[in-house]
Amino acid sequence: MNRVLIGPAPLREIPEAYVPVLEAAGLVPVFGPVTPKFTEAQVAELLPGCVASLAGSEPYTPAVIASAAKQGLKVIARAGVGYDEVNVSAATEHGVAVTIAAGSNQLAVAEHTFMLILALARKLLPQHAATKAGQWPRKANEPIRGKTLGVIGVGRIGHEVIRLGHAFGMNLLACEIAPDHLFFERFGAKLVSADEVFAQADYVTLHTPMTPLTEHMVNERTLGLMKPTAYLINTSRGPVVDEGALLKALTEKKIAGAALDVFEHEPAKQNPLFSLDNVVLTAHTAGVDTRSIRDMANYAARAIVKLLAKEWPDEWVVNPEVRTRFFAG
């Protein structure tokens, strides 16, 4: 019982980030077939007999978890900060700890967010296309200094986005259910409601987890609050945005544009948003620069080792209610 399933395909290219951590604890990494993402059937086949999973975005359903837990599964450690594909309640029921790599990629996401904001503000893609076509589109662009940045969700990533917004000389609005008032005061961020963010910000950027409360929080109503000159940026989770409502708002020019790193259905290969010229798109890459991907893999491996050594990394465990049952097992 010392096998650890390695889920994310990109981690095969950087074994030095996590394999030594596992092997030093007597654990053996197990790799499945080369595929962008394991299916539920593949996880169900590969996971039983493993004490832990260093997980990517493959599905950990109740059936998969129940079967693997009977054969010794103790930890599902996400090499990332989201855990949409892990059925946490099923994991808790079967005594399996679920962890995330909190603290590993907030700077990567914040940098990517500002890349998107600047691309929108400076009309990077239209300039690029027109310049290549020989049109020489030398026109004045909008600055972001002095503009209002609205941040919805001020966790680790939101904090870094506010820091960067402050550095760029932006006015800062934020919506957060558990605010750090001293941080807000230090960086001059004003705490307001979500509706106020949508109504007042020139750039609305989303940094919330995917929960029943945040699903489609960006919808026809909230998009209707935005200024026609405003932009929406989403580097959080795709289902936070109702893409049908966003498509309508963009097509009817009710908002100026959007930048999306995440989509309701991924991988997003056919999407009507792709046909619009007021949208900037990336492929869910905000949190995975070459440094953060190593950190995420390393943190996940360390979480596995700590838990199997009967240590409890509070900052990484997302189902703390499993603790008593985990240690009893």
C-alpha positions, -999 to +999 in steps of 0.1 A: +000+000+000+026+026-011+014+034-046+004+070-056-016+076-088-003+106-108-032+121-126-021+152-146-004+144-178+019+175-178+035+163-146+052+135-165+075+162-179+086+175-144+091+145-122+118+163-103+092+185-087+073+157-068+088+123-074+117+127-049+092+139-023+071+108-027+101+084-030+118+098+001+087+087+020+087+052+005+059+059-019+059+047-055+044+070-083+021+052-107+014+066-142-015+055-163-019+058-201-008+090-218-039+111-222-048+147-217-073+137-189-082+104-174-119+094-178-139+082-149-135+046-162-097+050-162-096+065-127-118+036-116-094+011-131-061+028-119-070+041-084-078+009-064-047-003-046-033+033-044-030+049-010-032+083-026-038+102-058-018+133-069-048+145-088-055+166-118-089+174-133-099+138-138-133+129-121-134+114-086-170+104-084-187+087-054-185+053-071-148+057-078-140+069-043-161+042-026-143+015-045-108+028-040-114+036-003-122-001+003-088-009-011-068+016+009-072+051-006-065+077+020-057+110+002-068+128-029-043+157-033-051+182-061-021+196-079-041+229-081-064+250-060-098+240-074-115+207-066-146+208-088-140+172-100-137+157-066-169+146-048-158+159-014-188+146+005-181+111-008-145+114+002-154+125+037-179+097+040-152+071+032-125+087+054-105+102+025-088+135+030-089+160+001-063+186-003-055+215-026-022+232-033-032+265-017-005+291-019+011+277-051-003+296-080-019+329-069+009+350-085+006+331-118-032+338-119-028+374-109-002+380-137-024+363-162-053+384-152-034+416-158-022+403-191-058+399-201-068+433-187-040+450-206-048+431-238-084+444-236-074+480-227-048+483-254-068+464-280-038+440-284-055+415-307-070+440-332-037+459-333-018+427-339-041+416-367-043+450-384-005+456-382+002+422-398-023+431-425-002+463-433-028+487-420-006+504-393-034+511-368-016+538-348-043+552-325-045+562-289-055+535-265-071+536-231-049+535-200-057+514-171-043+539-146-072+558-131-097+532-142-118+512-116-109+476-111-136+455-094-125+423-078-151+397-069-136+372-045-106+383-025-088+352-014-052+345-022-056+353-058-078+383-053-052+398-028-025+396-055-048+411-081-055+440-058-018+445-052-012+447-089-042+470-095-028+493-068+007+492-085-010+502-119-027+532-102-062+518-105-092+526-083-101+495-064-135+480-055-139+445-040-166+421-029-156+395-004-177+376+023-147+374+047-127+406+041-093+414+055-101+450+064-064+459+072-054+447+037-082+467+021-072+498+040-035+493+031-042+492-006-071+516-008-096+490-018-133+498-011-155+469+001-188+470-017-215+446-028-212+424-059-239+445-076-219+477-069-188+461-084-207+452-116-223+487-118-192+508-111-161+490-123-144+495-157-129+460-153-147+433-134-125+403-126-137+371-110-118+351-084-144+330-067-145+292-062-171+272-080-200+266-055-238+265-058-238+301-047-214+313-074-227+292-103-239+317-130-234+347-106-226+365-139-259+364-157-282+386-177-291+406-146-256+413-134-243+419-169-271+444-173-256+464-144-223+469-161-214+500-180-213+496-219-176+506-217-168+479-191-150+446-195-154+412-178-124+390-170-128+354-158-098+334-146-118+315-119-141+288-130-162+286-162-196+280-147-194+312-127-204+328-159-236+321-179-220+320-213-254+324-231-260+357-212-224+368-219-227+360-256-259+381-258-243+410-239-212+410-261-231+406-293-255+435-284-226+456-272-241+460-238-205+456-224-173+464-243-157+430-241-145+401-221-114+380-215-119+343-206-094+317-194-121+293-183-153+280-199-185+262-189-175+232-208-138+223-212-119+217-232-137+244-251-132+236-288-164+249-303-180+279-286-200+308-302-179+332-281-149+323-303-164+342-333-165+375-315-139+402-320-143+418-286-132+387-267-097+376-256-093+338-249-068+315-233-070+278-226-073+276-188-036+284-184-038+313-159-025+292-130+000+270-147+032+289-156+064+269-154+070+279-118+035+274-104+030+240-120+061+227-102+049+243-070+015+228-073+029+193-079+053+197-050+027+209-026+004+181-035+031+155-029+040+171+004+004+170+015+003+133+007+034+126+027+023+147+056-011+131+059+003+096+056+027+105+084-003+115+105+004+152+102-025+175+094-018+204+070-047+226+078-041+251+050-044+224+024-072+202+036-106+211+022-127+186+043-114+191+078-145+172+091-128+140+079-100+143+104-113+120+132-122+093+108-090+097+088-068+091+119-091+064+132-085+045+099 
